[in-house]
């Protein structure tokens, strides 16, 4: 069968997304029809001209600020050969209200195009408006904040919590935490992570957090509570493969009883030594073909120890073994072992989150025992 001859120039111009090609000197080599439409200019006004040719001379305008960021990104891509992604706010005039401006957000992707010798010869610049995604993200964040418990003492004890949305992502995830007072100077501390993103994941998160909170109040121990939650999760769309770590702290017996549904292990810091509570880990919720009992384990603690529960955004990095992230966490805990919980939470986030922020949401709970 003869392969059809493809006119790539025509395909490029017809792409539904806004795309332009620039030289290493930041001259436009080509631009497709959608890019020209968004820019509001003809091909003759763009191709062959410099990136900044149509930017106002006033350096204080929003357009000039956006262009400075874009120019720096393209230069970085040309020099390093690495692609760069950014989220940029750039407001536009409101057609229905003269003199008013409408908030707009744009996703910018700059990609190196190598020549035959492997050196970067062209820069592919793609623009996409993501305003509606950003607004949906803000709604999901508000929903998450409304469903997560406010920081408060648990019984006679103080817990420190942090929630950090991913940086650069357009949709929030389904991470959550919960703290439940029980009778007899006992407290439940749990964290969980729903698979999926956006409003749907936030809704599932709220259902599972509420269900686990109720289960912990009526059944005996963390494993039984996760068994109940697992049964409930089978009836909730989007709850499959949710991970949860559930711990029962008993100050009367100085013990922690715990159970995990596929979640990263809680960390226990005692006298500068970090132990990961990993002796009771089962598959995530709904991952088994049939429902069954879950593992539990118990460990003792001494006064002044610190229990840390977290979601994977704190430790996991792309293309990196999770053990490396756990080792980073243990090292940071050991170095900041004398810090009070509030300071310790900030130190852990500063040590473990990349400089530009994590690519996944992070929930963190710290309890001084």
NORHU-V161814 format. One record per pair of residues at least 4 apart in sequence whose ideal C-beta (glycine too) atoms are under 7 Angstrom apart, sorted by the first residue. I is the first residue (numbers start at 0). J is the second residue. If there is no record, write none. Layout:
# NORHU-V161814
i = {I I}
j = {J J}
This chain:
# NORHU-V161814
i = {5 6 7 8 9 10 11 11 12 12 14 14 14 15 16 16 16 17 17 17 17 17 17 17 18 18 18 18 19 19 19 19 19 20 20 20 20 21 21 21 21 21 21 21 21 21 22 22 22 23 23 25 25 25 25 26 26 26 27 27 27 27 28 28 29 30 30 30 30 30 32 33 34 34 35 35 35 35 37 38 40 40 40 42 48 50 51 51 54 54 54 55 55 55 57 58 59 61 61 61 62 63 64 65 65 65 66 67 68 68 68 69 69 70 71 72 72 72 72 73 73 73 73 74 75 75 76 76 76 76 76 76 77 77 80 80 82 82 82 82 83 84 84 85 86 86 86 87 87 88 89 89 90 90 90 90 91 91 91 92 93 93 93 103 103 104 104 104 105 105 105 105 106 106 107 108 109 109 110 111 111 112 112 112 112 112 113 113 113 113 114 114 129 129 130 131 132 132 132 133 133 134 135 135 135 136 136 136 136 137 138 138 139 139 139 139 139 139 140 140 140 141 142 142 142 143 143 143 143 146 146 146 147 147 147 148 148 150 150 152 152 153 153 153 153 154 154 154 155 156 156 157 157 158 158 158 158 158 159 159 159 159 160 160 160 161 161 161 162 163 163 163 163 164 164 165 165 165 165 165 165 166 166 166 167 167 168 170 170 171 171 171 171 172 172 172 172 173 173 173 173 173 173 173 174 174 174 174 174 174 175 175 175 175 175 176 176 176 176 177 177 177 177 178 178 178 179 179 179 179 179 180 181 181 181 183 184 184 185 185 185 186 187 187 187 188 188 188 188 188 188 189 189 189 189 189 190 190 190 190 190 190 191 191 191 191 191 192 192 192 192 192 193 193 193 193 193 193 193 194 194 195 195 195 196 198 199 199 200 200 201 202 203 203 203 203 204 205 206 206 207 207 207 207 207 208 209 210 210 210 211 211 211 211 213 214 214 214 214 215 218 218 218 219 220 220 220 220 221 221 221 221 221 221 221 221 222 222 222 222 222 222 223 224 224 225 225 225 225 225 225 226 226 226 227 228 228 228 229 229 229 230 231 232 232 232 232 232 233 238 238 239 239 240 240 240 240 241 241 242 242 242 242 243 243 243 244 244 244 244 245 245 246 246 246 246 246 247 247 248 248 248 248 249 253 253 254 254 254 255 255 255 255 255 256 256 257 257 257 257 257 258 258 258 258 259 259 259 259 260 260 260 260 261 261 261 261 261 263 263 263 264 264 264 264 265 265 265 265 266 266 266 266 266 266 267 267 267 267 267 267 268 268 268 268 268 268 269 269 269 271 271 273 273 273 275 276 278 279 279 279 280 281 281 282 282 287 300 300 302 303 304 305 305 305 305 306 306 307 307 308 309 309 309 309 310 310 310 311 311 312 312 312 312 313 313 313 313 314 314 314 314 314 314 315 315 315 316 319 319 321 322 323 324 325 326 327 327 328 328 329 330 331 331 331 331 331 332 335 335 338 338 338 339 340 340 340 341 342 343 343 344 344 344 345 346 347 347 348 352 352 353 357}
j = {10 10 11 12 13 14 29 31 31 32 18 31 33 33 33 125 127 31 33 34 37 125 126 127 31 34 123 125 27 29 30 34 124 28 29 121 123 25 26 27 28 50 73 121 122 124 26 28 121 77 119 49 50 70 73 47 48 49 45 46 47 48 46 121 46 34 35 42 45 46 36 37 38 126 40 41 42 45 126 45 44 45 53 46 52 70 66 70 62 63 66 60 62 63 63 63 63 65 89 90 66 67 68 69 87 89 70 71 72 85 87 73 107 74 75 76 83 85 109 77 109 122 124 78 79 83 81 82 83 109 111 122 119 122 111 119 108 109 110 111 109 108 167 107 104 106 167 105 107 104 103 105 100 101 102 103 100 101 103 100 99 100 101 128 130 129 130 133 126 127 128 129 127 129 126 125 122 124 123 119 122 119 120 121 122 123 117 118 119 120 118 120 133 169 134 135 136 169 170 137 169 138 139 197 198 140 169 170 171 141 142 198 143 170 171 197 198 201 144 164 171 145 146 198 201 147 171 201 204 204 205 208 162 175 176 177 178 159 160 156 157 158 178 180 186 180 184 186 184 186 366 340 367 178 188 364 365 366 340 341 344 365 176 363 364 344 348 363 362 348 357 360 361 171 360 172 312 357 358 359 360 355 356 357 356 358 358 196 197 196 197 201 360 196 200 359 360 192 193 195 200 201 203 204 192 310 312 360 361 362 190 191 204 208 362 189 190 362 364 189 208 211 212 186 187 188 186 187 212 215 216 186 185 186 187 251 250 251 247 248 249 248 215 245 247 246 248 306 308 364 366 211 243 244 245 246 244 308 309 310 362 364 207 208 241 242 243 241 242 262 310 311 200 203 204 207 237 238 241 240 241 199 200 237 200 202 203 237 204 237 205 206 207 235 237 238 208 209 210 235 211 228 232 238 241 212 213 214 228 231 215 224 228 243 217 218 224 227 228 224 223 224 227 223 224 247 256 295 225 245 246 247 256 257 258 295 226 258 292 293 294 295 227 228 245 229 243 245 258 260 293 230 292 293 231 232 243 284 284 285 290 290 235 238 239 241 284 285 285 284 285 284 285 283 284 285 286 283 284 260 261 262 283 260 262 284 259 262 265 308 257 258 255 257 265 306 308 255 256 255 306 366 368 254 299 300 297 298 299 276 297 298 300 306 295 297 265 276 279 295 296 279 293 294 295 264 279 280 281 281 282 283 284 280 281 282 283 286 309 311 314 275 276 277 280 276 306 307 308 273 275 307 328 329 332 274 276 298 300 304 306 273 304 305 307 332 336 300 301 304 333 336 329 332 333 325 298 296 294 295 296 294 293 294 286 287 291 304 368 368 368 368 343 365 367 368 366 368 332 365 364 313 361 362 363 360 361 362 315 359 357 359 360 361 328 351 361 363 321 324 325 327 328 351 321 324 359 324 323 324 325 326 327 328 329 330 331 351 332 351 333 334 335 346 347 350 351 336 343 346 342 343 346 343 344 365 367 345 346 347 365 348 363 365 349 350 351 363 352 356 357 357 361}
